Amino acid sequence: MNAPFPPVRQPPVRENRVLRVEDAENAVKLVEQVLPFLRAGEPIKHRDHVDVPVMYLDFVIDVMHYTTRTGNPSPKGAPIRCEDLAGNINEGIENVLKELRVLGAAEFREPENCWVVPVAWKSFIVLHVRVSADGNELIPDYHLTEEVRRHGL
């Protein structure tokens, strides 16, 4: 009898990878340089939560969770519910974007082959910005970028 789904394969192992401190530092510096140019896209309302895309040029870098009830973003891992939206979310997000700061470190994600640089608002980590393994290019969230373009947001 055939299984309904193909077996899950392990991602290929990249042998002898040398992660350089300089590349992580470059990733952090790159995010610091683009931070002033980030802007909020139109909120995307799902059935049970809301995503506010954070854009660089015409690409979504990550999503931020924000509630007009408090006027604050929520930390990563704590999405907001649709009922928390009642007002001009973009104005509040734009104010929050001005207060963001890059944390001075990066995490490496092997399956994606990229650095992830955390960005904070006060004591909350609110964004994870992906940067290429060499620390020289931002990696957009292509899936969300397509969703934003599809909805004309």
C-alpha positions as CSV (number, residue, x, y, z in Angstrom):
1,M,0.0,0.0,0.0
2,N,1.4,3.4,-0.9
3,A,1.8,6.1,1.7
4,P,-0.3,9.2,1.2
5,F,2.8,11.5,1.3
6,P,6.4,11.0,0.1
7,P,8.9,10.5,2.9
8,V,10.5,13.5,4.4
9,R,14.1,13.9,3.4
10,Q,16.8,15.5,5.5
11,P,18.4,18.6,4.0
12,P,21.8,18.1,2.6
13,V,24.6,18.5,5.1
14,R,27.1,21.2,4.2
15,E,30.4,19.9,5.3
16,N,33.4,21.9,6.4
17,R,31.4,25.2,6.7
18,V,33.5,27.9,8.3
19,L,31.4,30.7,9.7
20,R,33.4,33.8,9.9
21,V,32.9,36.4,12.6
22,E,33.4,39.1,10.0
23,D,30.5,37.9,7.9
24,A,28.2,38.1,11.0
25,E,29.5,41.6,11.7
26,N,28.8,42.6,8.1
27,A,25.3,41.3,8.4
28,V,24.7,43.4,11.6
29,K,26.2,46.5,9.9
30,L,24.0,46.0,6.8
31,V,20.8,45.8,8.9
32,E,21.9,49.0,10.8
33,Q,22.4,50.8,7.4
34,V,19.0,49.8,6.1
35,L,17.0,50.3,9.3
36,P,16.2,54.0,8.5
37,F,14.7,53.0,5.2
38,L,12.2,50.4,6.5
39,R,8.5,51.2,6.2
40,A,5.3,49.6,7.1
41,G,3.1,47.9,4.4
42,E,-0.6,47.6,4.6
43,P,-1.8,45.2,7.4
44,I,-2.7,41.7,6.2
45,K,-5.7,40.5,8.2
46,H,-6.0,36.7,8.5
47,R,-8.8,34.8,10.2
48,D,-7.1,34.8,13.6
49,H,-4.3,37.3,13.5
50,V,-2.8,40.3,11.7
51,D,0.6,40.7,10.0
52,V,2.1,44.1,9.3
53,P,4.7,43.7,6.6
54,V,7.9,45.6,7.2
55,M,9.2,46.7,3.7
56,Y,12.5,47.6,2.3
57,L,12.1,49.0,-1.2
58,D,9.4,46.7,-2.6
59,F,10.2,43.6,-0.6
60,V,8.9,42.4,2.7
61,I,11.7,41.9,5.1
62,D,9.6,40.5,8.0
63,V,6.3,41.0,9.7
64,M,5.7,42.9,12.9
65,H,2.8,42.3,15.2
66,Y,1.2,45.6,16.5
67,T,-1.9,46.4,18.4
68,T,-3.7,49.8,18.4
69,R,-5.1,48.9,21.8
70,T,-1.7,49.5,23.4
71,G,0.0,51.4,20.6
72,N,2.9,49.0,20.9
73,P,4.3,46.2,18.9
74,S,4.2,42.7,20.3
75,P,7.3,40.6,20.6
76,K,8.1,37.9,18.1
77,G,6.1,34.8,18.9
78,A,3.1,36.7,20.2
79,P,0.8,37.6,17.2
80,I,-2.1,39.9,17.8
81,R,-5.7,39.1,17.2
82,C,-7.9,40.9,14.8
83,E,-10.1,42.4,17.6
84,D,-7.0,44.3,18.8
85,L,-7.2,46.5,15.7
86,A,-9.2,49.7,16.0
87,G,-7.6,52.7,14.4
88,N,-4.8,53.8,12.2
89,I,-2.3,51.1,12.5
90,N,0.1,52.5,10.0
91,E,0.7,55.7,11.9
92,G,1.6,53.8,15.0
93,I,3.8,51.4,13.2
94,E,5.7,54.2,11.5
95,N,6.4,55.7,14.9
96,V,7.6,52.4,16.2
97,L,9.9,51.9,13.2
98,K,11.7,55.2,14.1
99,E,12.5,53.6,17.6
100,L,14.0,50.3,16.4
101,R,17.5,49.3,17.1
102,V,19.6,46.5,15.8
103,L,20.9,44.1,18.4
104,G,24.7,43.6,17.9
105,A,24.7,39.9,17.1
106,A,23.5,37.4,14.5
107,E,22.3,33.9,14.5
108,F,23.1,31.5,11.7
109,R,20.3,29.3,10.2
110,E,21.8,26.4,8.4
111,P,18.8,25.3,6.3
112,E,18.4,28.8,4.9
113,N,22.1,29.4,4.7
114,C,21.8,32.9,6.1
115,W,22.3,35.1,9.1
116,V,19.4,36.4,11.1
117,V,19.8,39.7,12.8
118,P,17.3,40.5,15.6
119,V,15.8,44.0,15.7
120,A,14.3,45.4,18.9
121,W,11.8,48.0,20.0
122,K,12.6,48.7,23.7
123,S,13.0,45.3,25.3
124,F,11.0,43.4,22.6
125,I,12.5,41.6,19.7
126,V,10.1,42.6,16.9
127,L,11.9,41.7,13.7
128,H,14.2,39.0,12.4
129,V,16.1,40.3,9.4
130,R,17.7,37.7,7.2
131,V,21.0,38.4,5.5
132,S,23.1,36.3,3.1
133,A,25.8,34.0,4.5
134,D,28.5,36.5,3.4
135,G,26.7,39.3,5.2
136,N,26.3,41.4,2.1
137,E,22.6,41.1,1.0
138,L,19.2,41.3,2.6
139,I,17.1,38.2,2.0
140,P,13.4,39.2,1.6
141,D,10.5,37.1,2.7
142,Y,9.6,36.1,-0.8
143,H,6.4,34.3,0.2
144,L,5.0,37.3,2.0
145,T,6.2,39.6,-0.7
146,E,4.1,37.7,-3.2
147,E,1.1,37.8,-0.9
148,V,1.5,41.6,-0.5
149,R,1.7,42.0,-4.3
150,R,-1.2,39.6,-4.9
151,H,-3.4,41.7,-2.6
152,G,-2.2,45.0,-4.1
153,L,-1.1,46.2,-0.7
